[in-house]
Protein backbone atom coordinates (compact mmCIF):
# COMPACT_ATOMS: atom_id res chain seq x y z
CA UNK A 1 0.00 0.00 0.00
CA UNK A 2 2.79 2.42 0.92
CA UNK A 3 4.54 1.61 -2.34
CA UNK A 4 1.40 2.55 -4.34
CA UNK A 5 1.02 5.85 -2.49
CA UNK A 6 4.71 6.65 -3.12
CA UNK A 7 4.36 5.86 -6.85
CA UNK A 8 1.18 7.96 -7.09
CA UNK A 9 2.76 11.02 -5.47
CA UNK A 10 5.96 10.61 -7.49
CA UNK A 11 3.92 10.56 -10.69
CA UNK A 12 2.03 13.72 -9.67
CA UNK A 13 5.28 15.54 -8.82
CA UNK A 14 6.82 14.52 -12.17
CA UNK A 15 3.79 15.86 -14.03
CA UNK A 16 4.18 19.20 -12.31
CA UNK A 17 7.92 19.37 -12.90
CA UNK A 18 7.81 18.34 -16.55
CA UNK A 19 4.71 20.41 -17.16
CA UNK A 20 6.41 23.52 -15.79
CA UNK A 21 3.44 24.12 -13.55
CA UNK A 22 4.94 24.56 -10.08
CA UNK A 23 4.33 28.12 -8.92
CA UNK A 24 3.10 29.15 -12.34
CA UNK A 25 -0.64 29.38 -12.82
CA UNK A 26 -1.64 28.93 -16.45
CA UNK A 27 -3.44 31.91 -17.90
CA UNK A 28 -6.58 31.43 -19.94
CA UNK A 29 -6.90 32.76 -23.46
CA UNK A 30 -9.10 35.57 -22.15
CA UNK A 31 -6.53 36.51 -19.48
CA UNK A 32 -3.72 36.60 -22.05
CA UNK A 33 -5.72 38.81 -24.40
CA UNK A 34 -6.71 41.11 -21.51
CA UNK A 35 -3.06 41.37 -20.43
CA UNK A 36 -2.08 42.53 -23.92
CA UNK A 37 -4.88 45.06 -24.10
CA UNK A 38 -4.07 46.40 -20.62
CA UNK A 39 -0.35 46.61 -21.41
CA UNK A 40 -0.40 47.65 -25.07
CA UNK A 41 1.92 50.62 -24.48
CA UNK A 42 4.46 48.50 -22.59
CA UNK A 43 4.32 45.76 -25.24
CA UNK A 44 4.98 48.31 -27.99
CA UNK A 45 7.90 49.78 -26.01
CA UNK A 46 9.28 46.24 -25.66
CA UNK A 47 9.22 45.88 -29.46
CA UNK A 48 11.36 49.01 -29.76
CA UNK A 49 13.82 47.68 -27.17
CA UNK A 50 14.04 44.33 -28.95
CA UNK A 51 14.99 46.07 -32.19
CA UNK A 52 18.19 47.24 -30.45
CA UNK A 53 19.22 43.74 -29.33
CA UNK A 54 21.96 41.87 -31.16
CA UNK A 55 20.81 39.77 -34.11
CA UNK A 56 22.03 36.49 -32.58
CA UNK A 57 19.62 36.76 -29.63
CA UNK A 58 16.53 34.58 -29.91
CA UNK A 59 15.21 34.62 -26.33
CA UNK A 60 14.78 37.07 -23.47
CA UNK A 61 13.65 35.60 -20.15
CA UNK A 62 13.78 36.05 -16.38
CA UNK A 63 15.65 33.46 -14.28
CA UNK A 64 12.93 33.70 -11.66
CA UNK A 65 10.57 31.92 -14.04
CA UNK A 66 12.89 30.15 -16.47
CA UNK A 67 15.95 28.55 -14.93
CA UNK A 68 19.22 28.41 -16.85
CA UNK A 69 21.04 26.19 -14.33
CA UNK A 70 21.56 23.37 -16.88
CA UNK A 71 23.89 25.75 -18.70
CA UNK A 72 25.95 26.17 -15.53
CA UNK A 73 25.43 29.92 -15.48
CA UNK A 74 24.73 32.07 -12.46
CA UNK A 75 22.64 34.91 -13.88
CA UNK A 76 20.14 36.56 -11.59
CA UNK A 77 17.21 38.32 -13.27
CA UNK A 78 16.88 39.17 -16.94
CA UNK A 79 19.00 37.32 -19.50
CA UNK A 80 19.26 36.63 -23.23
CA UNK A 81 20.08 33.45 -25.10
CA UNK A 82 21.36 33.10 -28.61
CA UNK A 83 23.76 31.20 -30.81
CA UNK A 84 27.06 32.46 -32.18
CA UNK A 85 29.11 30.09 -34.36
CA UNK A 86 26.95 27.15 -33.23
CA UNK A 87 27.71 27.89 -29.58
CA UNK A 88 25.28 29.05 -26.93
CA UNK A 89 25.74 32.71 -26.04
CA UNK A 90 23.81 33.47 -22.85
CA UNK A 91 24.33 36.73 -20.99
CA UNK A 92 22.61 38.97 -18.47
CA UNK A 93 20.60 41.92 -19.71
CA UNK A 94 19.94 45.24 -18.04
CA UNK A 95 16.79 46.58 -19.67
CA UNK A 96 14.10 48.15 -17.44
CA UNK A 97 11.32 47.95 -20.06
CA UNK A 98 11.82 44.26 -20.83
CA UNK A 99 12.27 43.56 -17.11
CA UNK A 100 8.96 45.31 -16.37
CA UNK A 101 7.22 43.06 -18.89
CA UNK A 102 8.82 39.86 -17.56
CA UNK A 103 9.04 40.64 -13.85
CA UNK A 104 5.88 38.96 -12.55
CA UNK A 105 5.87 35.88 -14.77
CA UNK A 106 2.71 36.64 -16.76
CA UNK A 107 4.94 36.81 -19.84
CA UNK A 108 7.29 33.85 -19.37
CA UNK A 109 9.68 34.66 -22.21
CA UNK A 110 10.03 36.68 -25.39
CA UNK A 111 11.03 34.74 -28.50
CA UNK A 112 12.81 36.70 -31.22
CA UNK A 113 13.11 35.27 -34.70
CA UNK A 114 14.65 37.47 -37.37
CA UNK A 115 13.52 37.45 -41.00
CA UNK A 116 15.02 34.91 -43.40
CA UNK A 117 13.75 36.15 -46.79
CA UNK A 118 15.45 33.36 -48.77
CA UNK A 119 13.35 30.83 -46.80
CA UNK A 120 10.21 32.96 -46.98
CA UNK A 121 10.29 33.68 -43.24
CA UNK A 122 9.40 37.03 -41.69
CA UNK A 123 10.28 38.66 -38.37
CA UNK A 124 8.24 37.16 -35.55
CA UNK A 125 8.39 38.32 -31.95
CA UNK A 126 6.37 36.08 -29.65
CA UNK A 127 5.45 36.83 -26.08
CA UNK A 128 5.02 33.42 -24.48
CA UNK A 129 2.59 33.16 -21.59
CA UNK A 130 1.95 29.46 -21.06
CA UNK A 131 5.04 27.59 -22.05
CA UNK A 132 5.41 23.96 -22.82
CA UNK A 133 3.28 21.79 -20.60
CA UNK A 134 2.56 18.11 -20.33
CA UNK A 135 1.01 18.08 -23.81
CA UNK A 136 3.49 20.49 -25.43
CA UNK A 137 0.86 23.22 -25.60
CA UNK A 138 2.09 26.76 -26.14
CA UNK A 139 0.04 29.96 -25.81
CA UNK A 140 0.93 33.57 -26.28
CA UNK A 141 0.80 36.52 -28.60
CA UNK A 142 2.94 37.76 -31.45
CA UNK A 143 3.47 40.99 -33.31
CA UNK A 144 2.90 41.00 -37.07
CA UNK A 145 4.40 44.07 -38.76
CA UNK A 146 2.09 43.64 -41.77
CA UNK A 147 -1.00 42.90 -39.61
CA UNK A 148 -1.42 39.47 -41.24
CA UNK A 149 -1.43 36.09 -39.49
CA UNK A 150 1.93 34.31 -39.35
CA UNK A 151 2.33 30.55 -39.03
CA UNK A 152 4.41 28.96 -36.29
CA UNK A 153 7.33 28.54 -38.73
CA UNK A 154 7.31 32.32 -39.43
CA UNK A 155 5.80 32.15 -42.90
CA UNK A 156 2.93 34.42 -43.94
CA UNK A 157 -0.29 32.46 -43.84
CA UNK A 158 -1.63 32.14 -47.39
CA UNK A 159 -5.37 31.37 -47.55
CA UNK A 160 -5.85 30.62 -43.85
CA UNK A 161 -8.80 28.38 -42.94
CA UNK A 162 -11.31 30.32 -40.79
CA UNK A 163 -12.10 28.81 -37.39
CA UNK A 164 -13.83 30.37 -34.36
CA UNK A 165 -12.65 34.02 -34.32
CA UNK A 166 -9.43 33.35 -36.22
CA UNK A 167 -7.69 30.76 -38.34
CA UNK A 168 -6.55 27.17 -37.84
CA UNK A 169 -4.03 24.80 -39.42
CA UNK A 170 -3.59 21.12 -38.58
CA UNK A 171 -0.77 18.87 -39.68
CA UNK A 172 0.31 15.44 -38.44
CA UNK A 173 2.56 17.01 -35.81
CA UNK A 174 1.20 20.50 -35.11
CA UNK A 175 -2.18 22.06 -34.47
CA UNK A 176 -1.99 25.85 -34.75
CA UNK A 177 -4.64 28.50 -34.10
CA UNK A 178 -4.31 32.27 -34.27
CA UNK A 179 -6.63 35.25 -34.06
CA UNK A 180 -6.22 39.01 -34.28
CA UNK A 181 -6.49 40.80 -30.93
CA UNK A 182 -5.97 44.29 -32.29
CA UNK A 183 -3.95 45.98 -35.01
CA UNK A 184 -0.68 44.02 -35.50
CA UNK A 185 -1.21 41.81 -32.40
CA UNK A 186 -2.32 38.19 -32.63
CA UNK A 187 -3.10 35.51 -30.05
CA UNK A 188 -1.81 31.98 -30.79
CA UNK A 189 -2.16 28.42 -29.53
CA UNK A 190 0.21 25.73 -30.75
CA UNK A 191 -0.05 22.07 -29.77
CA UNK A 192 2.75 19.70 -30.77
CA UNK A 193 1.71 16.07 -30.91
C-alpha positions as CSV (number, residue, x, y, z in Angstrom):
1,X,0.0,0.0,0.0
2,X,2.8,2.4,0.9
3,X,4.5,1.6,-2.3
4,X,1.4,2.6,-4.3
5,X,1.0,5.8,-2.5
6,X,4.7,6.6,-3.1
7,X,4.4,5.9,-6.9
8,X,1.2,8.0,-7.1
9,X,2.8,11.0,-5.5
10,X,6.0,10.6,-7.5
11,X,3.9,10.6,-10.7
12,X,2.0,13.7,-9.7
13,X,5.3,15.5,-8.8
14,X,6.8,14.5,-12.2
15,X,3.8,15.9,-14.0
16,X,4.2,19.2,-12.3
17,X,7.9,19.4,-12.9
18,X,7.8,18.3,-16.5
19,X,4.7,20.4,-17.2
20,X,6.4,23.5,-15.8
21,X,3.4,24.1,-13.5
22,X,4.9,24.6,-10.1
23,X,4.3,28.1,-8.9
24,X,3.1,29.1,-12.3
25,X,-0.6,29.4,-12.8
26,X,-1.6,28.9,-16.5
27,X,-3.4,31.9,-17.9
28,X,-6.6,31.4,-19.9
29,X,-6.9,32.8,-23.5
30,X,-9.1,35.6,-22.1
31,X,-6.5,36.5,-19.5
32,X,-3.7,36.6,-22.1
33,X,-5.7,38.8,-24.4
34,X,-6.7,41.1,-21.5
35,X,-3.1,41.4,-20.4
36,X,-2.1,42.5,-23.9
37,X,-4.9,45.1,-24.1
38,X,-4.1,46.4,-20.6
39,X,-0.4,46.6,-21.4
40,X,-0.4,47.7,-25.1
41,X,1.9,50.6,-24.5
42,X,4.5,48.5,-22.6
43,X,4.3,45.8,-25.2
44,X,5.0,48.3,-28.0
45,X,7.9,49.8,-26.0
46,X,9.3,46.2,-25.7
47,X,9.2,45.9,-29.5
48,X,11.4,49.0,-29.8
49,X,13.8,47.7,-27.2
50,X,14.0,44.3,-28.9
51,X,15.0,46.1,-32.2
52,X,18.2,47.2,-30.5
53,X,19.2,43.7,-29.3
54,X,22.0,41.9,-31.2
55,X,20.8,39.8,-34.1
56,X,22.0,36.5,-32.6
57,X,19.6,36.8,-29.6
58,X,16.5,34.6,-29.9
59,X,15.2,34.6,-26.3
60,X,14.8,37.1,-23.5
61,X,13.7,35.6,-20.2
62,X,13.8,36.0,-16.4
63,X,15.6,33.5,-14.3
64,X,12.9,33.7,-11.7
65,X,10.6,31.9,-14.0
66,X,12.9,30.2,-16.5
67,X,15.9,28.5,-14.9
68,X,19.2,28.4,-16.8
69,X,21.0,26.2,-14.3
70,X,21.6,23.4,-16.9
71,X,23.9,25.7,-18.7
72,X,25.9,26.2,-15.5
73,X,25.4,29.9,-15.5
74,X,24.7,32.1,-12.5
75,X,22.6,34.9,-13.9
76,X,20.1,36.6,-11.6
77,X,17.2,38.3,-13.3
78,X,16.9,39.2,-16.9
79,X,19.0,37.3,-19.5
80,X,19.3,36.6,-23.2
81,X,20.1,33.5,-25.1
82,X,21.4,33.1,-28.6
83,X,23.8,31.2,-30.8
84,X,27.1,32.5,-32.2
85,X,29.1,30.1,-34.4
86,X,26.9,27.1,-33.2
87,X,27.7,27.9,-29.6
88,X,25.3,29.1,-26.9
89,X,25.7,32.7,-26.0
90,X,23.8,33.5,-22.8
91,X,24.3,36.7,-21.0
92,X,22.6,39.0,-18.5
93,X,20.6,41.9,-19.7
94,X,19.9,45.2,-18.0
95,X,16.8,46.6,-19.7
96,X,14.1,48.2,-17.4
97,X,11.3,48.0,-20.1
98,X,11.8,44.3,-20.8
99,X,12.3,43.6,-17.1
100,X,9.0,45.3,-16.4
101,X,7.2,43.1,-18.9
102,X,8.8,39.9,-17.6
103,X,9.0,40.6,-13.8
104,X,5.9,39.0,-12.5
105,X,5.9,35.9,-14.8
106,X,2.7,36.6,-16.8
107,X,4.9,36.8,-19.8
108,X,7.3,33.9,-19.4
109,X,9.7,34.7,-22.2
110,X,10.0,36.7,-25.4
111,X,11.0,34.7,-28.5
112,X,12.8,36.7,-31.2
113,X,13.1,35.3,-34.7
114,X,14.6,37.5,-37.4
115,X,13.5,37.4,-41.0
116,X,15.0,34.9,-43.4
117,X,13.7,36.1,-46.8
118,X,15.4,33.4,-48.8
119,X,13.4,30.8,-46.8
120,X,10.2,33.0,-47.0
121,X,10.3,33.7,-43.2
122,X,9.4,37.0,-41.7
123,X,10.3,38.7,-38.4
124,X,8.2,37.2,-35.5
125,X,8.4,38.3,-32.0
126,X,6.4,36.1,-29.6
127,X,5.4,36.8,-26.1
128,X,5.0,33.4,-24.5
129,X,2.6,33.2,-21.6
130,X,2.0,29.5,-21.1
131,X,5.0,27.6,-22.1
132,X,5.4,24.0,-22.8
133,X,3.3,21.8,-20.6
134,X,2.6,18.1,-20.3
135,X,1.0,18.1,-23.8
136,X,3.5,20.5,-25.4
137,X,0.9,23.2,-25.6
138,X,2.1,26.8,-26.1
139,X,0.0,30.0,-25.8
140,X,0.9,33.6,-26.3
141,X,0.8,36.5,-28.6
142,X,2.9,37.8,-31.4
143,X,3.5,41.0,-33.3
144,X,2.9,41.0,-37.1
145,X,4.4,44.1,-38.8
146,X,2.1,43.6,-41.8
147,X,-1.0,42.9,-39.6
148,X,-1.4,39.5,-41.2
149,X,-1.4,36.1,-39.5
150,X,1.9,34.3,-39.3
151,X,2.3,30.6,-39.0
152,X,4.4,29.0,-36.3
153,X,7.3,28.5,-38.7
154,X,7.3,32.3,-39.4
155,X,5.8,32.2,-42.9
156,X,2.9,34.4,-43.9
157,X,-0.3,32.5,-43.8
158,X,-1.6,32.1,-47.4
159,X,-5.4,31.4,-47.5
160,X,-5.9,30.6,-43.9
161,X,-8.8,28.4,-42.9
162,X,-11.3,30.3,-40.8
163,X,-12.1,28.8,-37.4
164,X,-13.8,30.4,-34.4
165,X,-12.7,34.0,-34.3
166,X,-9.4,33.4,-36.2
167,X,-7.7,30.8,-38.3
168,X,-6.6,27.2,-37.8
169,X,-4.0,24.8,-39.4
170,X,-3.6,21.1,-38.6
171,X,-0.8,18.9,-39.7
172,X,0.3,15.4,-38.4
173,X,2.6,17.0,-35.8
174,X,1.2,20.5,-35.1
175,X,-2.2,22.1,-34.5
176,X,-2.0,25.8,-34.8
177,X,-4.6,28.5,-34.1
178,X,-4.3,32.3,-34.3
179,X,-6.6,35.3,-34.1
180,X,-6.2,39.0,-34.3
181,X,-6.5,40.8,-30.9
182,X,-6.0,44.3,-32.3
183,X,-3.9,46.0,-35.0
184,X,-0.7,44.0,-35.5
185,X,-1.2,41.8,-32.4
186,X,-2.3,38.2,-32.6
187,X,-3.1,35.5,-30.0
188,X,-1.8,32.0,-30.8
189,X,-2.2,28.4,-29.5
190,X,0.2,25.7,-30.7
191,X,0.0,22.1,-29.8
192,X,2.8,19.7,-30.8
193,X,1.7,16.1,-30.9
